[in-house]
Amino acid sequence: MARDYAQDLSGMGRPVSLGSALSGAWGRTLTVFGPRCPYRVGDTVMGDDPFSGRREGVVVWQDRRSVGVKTPYGVFFFDHRLVKPLD
């Protein structure tokens, strides 16, 4: 089977400095303690945003800080702090 991409081998075999290794580990540690979105794909929610209005729908996309809510009018993206679970 033919592939339509080729792996970039330019980074292989280069030495890794202690500073870059510690920087990467520190960055991964900080993301663990960062804000997380409490909603999962498939949850029914209501998003209330002053610019796009109040929308009810299902979460179809979830990131660490935002959610995509699918409504009959399309998909709207909200900050997770502006979204509440639908009762």
N, C-alpha and C positions, 0 to 999 in steps of 0.2 A: 504494500500500500504506500502510495506517495504522500509525503507531508508537504504542507504549504508553508512551513516555517522551518528555520534552522536555529539550533541552540547557539547563543552567543558565548563563545569560549574565551573571550578576552579577559574575564575576571578570574579564570581558573589558574591556579599556581601562584597567585600573588600572595605575599605574606600579609597577615592581618596584624595590625598594631594593637597593643594592649589598650590604648585610648579608644580606638574605634570599637573594640569588643565590649569594653565597659560602657561606652556610650549607647550601644545597641541594647545591652542588658538593662541599663537604667531607663531607657525609653519604653521597653516592654513592661518594666515594673510600674511605671507611671500610668500606663494605659489600663492596668488592672484596677487601679484605684480611681480612675476617671468616672464620669457620669455614664450610666447605662440606661438604656431604654427598657422599661418594665413590660412592654407589650410584645407579643409574638405574632408572627404571620398567622392569620386566620381569626384573630380576636376582633370582636365587634366593638367599635369605639365611636366616640363623638369628638370631633376636633372643633375648637372654637378659637378662631383667629380674627383679629380686628380688620385685617385686610381682605381675606378670602371668605370670611363669614363662618357660620356654623354648618358643619357637614357631618353626616352620619354615614358610616360605611365599615368596610372590612379592611384590616391591615394587610397589605400585599407586599410591602417592602419595609424593612426595619434596619436601622443603622444604630450606632451607639448613641446618637443624640436626636435622631429624627425618625419619623414613620411616614410611609406612603399609604394614604387611605383611599380605597377605591369606592367611588360613589356612582350613582347612575349618570352623573354629569362628567365623569372622568376621574383621574387620579390626582389627589391633592396631597402636598407634602407639608407636614406640620412638625414643629418642635415637640418633643415628647412631653414637655411640661404643659403644653396647651391641649393635650388629648386626655379624655376621661373615658373609663369603661362605660359601655352602654348597659343600663339595667335591664 
